[in-house]
Amino acid sequence: MLSLTNPDFVTNPYPALKELRGLGKPVWHEESGLFLAARYKDANQVLRTRTLGRIFQERKPVEDWETFNYLHSDSILDSEPPKHTRLRSLVMKAFNPKTIEELRPTVERLTKELLANVEKKLAEKGEFDLIADFAEPLPVMVISELLGFPKEDEYLLRPWSQAIVKMYEPAPTEEEKAEARKASNEFASYVYKLMIDRQQNPGTDLITELALVEEQGEKLTARELIATCVLLLNAGHEASVNGFGNGMVAALKNEEQWNLLRNSPDELSGSAVDEFLRFDAPLHLFERTATEDTEIGGVLVNEGQKIAALLGSANRDEEIFQNADQLDLTRSPNPHIGFGAGIHFCIGAPLARMEMTTALPQLVKKYPNLKLEGEPVRRPTFVLRGYESVRVSA
């Protein structure tokens, strides 16, 4: 049976995932203590079945993990109805399609600012890092502006986020656990101070909206507000950074597809972003727990057992996607589940999509002759799949 931490698997999981799909049903994975649902129909069913809950298990000792634990147990992602329903309705009143569309000019402005910095890097060094200089800062800047974080503090956010999300991998080290606890405490404390300030001095940002939002007499508690802000940054920008970086590397390695994109960047931006998310998914594993005995793909998951939807595998399922292992930036329809499905469909999906479809054509039009300089450097992680560095010239 495959190991989710094997370096060769992490570098390219797709051949092994294809073998898993070939088994025709979810399989028990002893190493992680999970059933793995690799086929599209099984993974999709895992995400949509109400007797498979997103049940957060506290890390122990609780006194060491208190903040990390509530950042998850009080978030939309790790709660189930009725709590999930209440949280989602409150958050969506503030974080809605109108709010996201109003951010588009901001995304356009921030993209231009980043491209101006890229121009300086190119003049100095003849190359730039597509991740560090473009894909990574953009969503952080957008979320910061949305939440009303001071610009001078933006540099804090990505390291906090990366420290926390390393806990989602199969086997975090003791050092990574300590860094996650520290980041959780610092991030939560920072958001709490901003929340208190906005309650006393309301602004036009999302923290103010979340602090004031009400639904049938219900409001967000302080911990729920903090957990929501941390989730928006962690989930929102991880998907954007990794989805954009993975897709761009795939496109730059495929001359035919890159030529299509640079010849029609505006027209193809929507289908290209969806294909980026399908072809090399930024999130590969989403875990659920059976709240009662549940059958998935002919396999019984007993109450209390866990099953994971393998999103990256599902998005390469040959039964759903023609030429599934080939990048096709014109692919339509493209029913990928890169943003999940069911009640836990990513609330940040419209924002991530708007960011990527705004930034991609601007980048391609400015640098139609972009090319890779050396082999990109992968992050050594499977669950959240992305690149640490992608050096390019123009």
VENMONOR-V133796 format. One record per residue. SS is DSSP state (alpha for helix, beta for strand, coil for the rest). PHI is phi as a letter, one per 30 degrees, with the letter a starting at -180 (999 if undefined). OMEGA is omega in degrees with one decimal (* if undefined). Layout:
BEGIN
ss	phi	omega
SS	PHI	OMEGA
SS	PHI	OMEGA
END
This chain:
BEGIN
ss	phi	omega
coil	999	-176.4
coil	d	173.2
coil	c	-177.3
coil	d	179.7
coil	c	179.2
coil	d	-176.0
alpha	e	179.7
alpha	d	177.6
alpha	d	-179.4
alpha	d	180.0
alpha	d	178.7
coil	b	-176.5
coil	d	-166.2
alpha	d	176.4
alpha	d	179.5
alpha	d	178.8
alpha	d	176.5
alpha	d	177.0
alpha	d	177.9
alpha	d	178.7
alpha	d	-179.1
alpha	d	178.3
coil	d	170.3
coil	i	179.9
coil	a	173.7
coil	e	-179.0
beta	b	177.8
beta	d	-178.3
beta	c	-171.8
coil	d	-175.2
coil	e	-176.9
coil	c	-179.1
coil	i	-175.9
beta	b	158.7
beta	d	178.4
beta	c	178.4
beta	c	-171.7
coil	c	-179.1
coil	d	-178.2
alpha	e	-174.3
alpha	d	178.4
alpha	d	179.3
alpha	d	179.3
alpha	d	178.7
alpha	d	176.6
alpha	e	-176.9
alpha	d	-172.8
alpha	c	-175.8
coil	d	-172.2
coil	d	176.9
coil	d	171.0
beta	c	-172.5
beta	c	173.5
coil	d	-173.0
coil	c	-178.8
coil	d	176.5
coil	c	-177.2
coil	e	172.3
coil	d	-175.7
coil	b	2.1
coil	d	-172.8
alpha	e	-177.6
alpha	d	178.0
alpha	d	-172.5
alpha	c	-171.4
alpha	e	-177.0
alpha	d	177.5
alpha	e	-177.5
alpha	d	-177.3
alpha	d	174.8
alpha	d	178.2
alpha	c	-176.0
alpha	d	179.1
coil	c	178.0
coil	c	177.9
coil	d	-173.5
coil	d	-173.6
coil	c	175.1
coil	b	-179.8
coil	b	176.5
coil	e	6.3
coil	d	-178.1
alpha	d	180.0
alpha	e	-179.2
alpha	d	-179.7
alpha	d	-179.0
alpha	d	-176.8
alpha	d	-178.9
alpha	d	177.6
alpha	d	-178.0
alpha	d	-177.7
alpha	d	174.5
alpha	d	-179.4
alpha	c	-175.0
coil	c	-170.6
coil	c	-178.0
alpha	e	179.5
alpha	d	178.2
alpha	e	-177.3
alpha	d	-179.4
alpha	d	178.3
alpha	d	178.8
coil	d	-174.0
alpha	e	177.1
alpha	e	177.2
alpha	d	179.2
alpha	d	178.2
alpha	d	-179.9
alpha	d	-179.2
alpha	d	176.8
alpha	d	178.7
alpha	d	178.2
alpha	d	179.8
alpha	d	179.0
alpha	d	175.6
alpha	d	176.6
alpha	d	176.7
alpha	d	179.7
alpha	e	178.5
alpha	d	178.5
alpha	d	-179.7
alpha	d	179.9
alpha	d	-177.8
alpha	d	-168.4
alpha	c	-177.7
coil	i	177.8
coil	a	173.4
beta	b	180.0
beta	c	-177.2
coil	e	178.7
alpha	d	-173.1
alpha	d	-174.4
alpha	c	-176.3
alpha	b	-173.3
alpha	d	-176.1
alpha	d	-176.3
alpha	d	-173.3
alpha	e	-178.3
alpha	d	177.1
alpha	d	178.4
alpha	d	-178.8
alpha	d	179.5
alpha	d	178.1
alpha	e	179.8
alpha	d	-180.0
alpha	d	-177.3
alpha	d	-178.7
coil	i	176.1
coil	d	176.0
coil	e	-175.7
alpha	e	-176.5
alpha	d	-179.7
alpha	c	-176.5
alpha	e	-175.9
alpha	d	-179.4
alpha	d	-163.3
alpha	d	-177.8
alpha	d	177.1
alpha	d	176.5
alpha	d	-178.4
alpha	d	-176.9
alpha	d	177.9
alpha	d	-178.2
alpha	d	-173.3
alpha	d	174.4
alpha	d	178.6
alpha	d	179.7
alpha	d	179.5
coil	d	-174.1
coil	d	-172.8
coil	b	178.5
coil	d	178.7
coil	d	177.6
alpha	d	178.1
alpha	d	178.5
alpha	d	176.9
alpha	d	179.4
alpha	d	179.1
alpha	d	178.8
alpha	d	177.6
alpha	d	-179.6
alpha	d	-179.6
alpha	d	179.0
alpha	d	-179.4
alpha	d	-177.4
alpha	d	-178.5
alpha	d	-179.0
alpha	d	178.9
alpha	d	-179.7
alpha	d	-179.2
alpha	d	179.8
alpha	e	179.5
alpha	d	177.4
alpha	d	180.0
alpha	d	179.2
alpha	d	179.2
alpha	d	-177.6
alpha	d	176.5
alpha	d	179.6
alpha	d	-178.8
coil	b	-175.4
coil	e	176.5
coil	b	178.9
coil	c	-175.8
coil	c	-175.8
alpha	d	177.4
alpha	d	175.6
alpha	d	-179.7
alpha	e	-178.9
alpha	d	179.2
alpha	d	-175.2
alpha	c	-172.6
coil	d	-178.3
coil	b	179.8
beta	b	179.9
coil	h	177.5
coil	i	-179.1
beta	c	174.7
coil	b	174.1
coil	d	170.8
coil	d	178.9
alpha	e	-178.9
alpha	d	178.6
alpha	d	178.5
alpha	d	179.8
alpha	d	-179.9
alpha	d	179.3
alpha	d	-179.6
alpha	d	179.3
alpha	d	178.4
alpha	d	-179.0
alpha	e	178.9
alpha	d	-174.9
alpha	d	-176.3
alpha	d	-175.3
alpha	d	-174.0
alpha	d	176.8
alpha	d	179.8
alpha	d	-177.6
alpha	d	-178.0
alpha	d	-175.1
alpha	d	177.5
alpha	d	-179.5
alpha	d	-178.4
alpha	d	179.6
alpha	e	-178.0
alpha	d	-179.6
alpha	d	178.0
alpha	d	179.3
alpha	d	-179.8
alpha	d	-178.8
alpha	d	176.6
coil	d	-177.7
coil	b	-172.3
alpha	e	-178.7
alpha	d	-178.2
alpha	d	177.7
alpha	d	177.9
alpha	d	175.6
alpha	e	-176.2
alpha	d	-177.0
alpha	d	176.2
alpha	d	-179.6
coil	b	-173.2
alpha	d	-179.7
alpha	d	-176.4
alpha	d	-175.0
alpha	c	-171.3
alpha	e	-178.2
alpha	d	-178.9
alpha	d	179.1
alpha	d	-179.8
alpha	d	177.2
alpha	d	179.6
alpha	d	173.7
alpha	e	-175.5
alpha	d	178.5
alpha	d	-167.8
alpha	d	-179.5
coil	b	-167.8
coil	d	177.0
coil	d	176.9
beta	b	-173.4
coil	c	-173.1
beta	b	178.0
beta	b	-167.7
beta	c	174.6
beta	b	179.9
beta	b	179.9
beta	d	176.6
coil	d	169.1
coil	a	179.8
coil	e	-173.2
beta	b	178.5
beta	c	176.1
beta	b	177.0
coil	h	179.0
coil	i	-179.5
beta	c	179.7
beta	d	173.2
beta	c	-176.4
coil	d	176.9
coil	e	-179.8
coil	j	177.0
coil	d	-178.5
beta	c	174.1
beta	b	-178.0
beta	c	169.4
beta	d	177.6
beta	d	-171.3
alpha	d	-179.7
alpha	d	176.4
alpha	d	179.7
alpha	e	-178.2
coil	d	174.7
coil	c	-176.2
coil	d	-176.5
coil	d	179.1
coil	d	-177.6
coil	c	-173.2
coil	c	176.5
coil	d	-177.2
coil	h	-170.5
coil	d	-178.0
coil	d	178.3
coil	c	175.5
coil	d	178.4
coil	b	-175.0
coil	d	176.3
coil	c	-173.0
coil	e	177.4
coil	a	-0.9
coil	d	-179.3
coil	b	-174.7
coil	d	-178.1
coil	d	178.0
coil	c	179.3
coil	d	177.8
coil	c	-178.5
coil	i	-180.0
coil	a	178.5
alpha	i	-173.5
alpha	d	179.0
alpha	c	172.9
coil	e	-171.0
coil	e	179.2
coil	d	179.6
coil	d	-177.1
alpha	e	179.7
alpha	d	178.4
alpha	d	179.7
alpha	d	179.7
alpha	d	179.9
alpha	d	177.9
alpha	e	-174.4
alpha	d	-179.3
alpha	d	175.2
alpha	d	-174.7
alpha	d	-174.0
alpha	e	-178.6
alpha	d	177.7
alpha	d	179.7
alpha	d	-175.1
alpha	d	179.6
alpha	d	179.6
alpha	d	-177.4
coil	b	-178.8
coil	d	-178.7
coil	c	178.6
coil	e	175.3
beta	b	-178.7
beta	d	173.4
coil	c	-177.0
coil	i	-178.5
coil	d	178.0
coil	e	-177.9
beta	c	-179.4
beta	d	165.4
coil	d	-176.2
coil	d	-176.1
coil	b	180.0
coil	c	-174.1
coil	e	173.9
beta	c	-170.6
coil	c	179.8
coil	a	-179.7
beta	c	171.9
beta	d	-175.8
beta	a	175.9
coil	b	-178.5
beta	d	-179.5
beta	b	171.8
beta	b	-176.5
coil	b	*
END
